[in-house]
Amino acid sequence: MALAFSTRGNAVGAKGQTLTFAVRMLNDRSF
């Protein structure tokens, strides 16, 4: 799994994780 996501996952996954994390933080604060 790590090898499969290491190439593409690093560039796109990093931004995706930060976005989802920010959304989770906002959702947790709103509720």
Secondary structure, DSSP 4 states (H G I P E B T S, - for coil): -HHHHHTHIIIIIHHHHHHHHHHHHHHHHH-
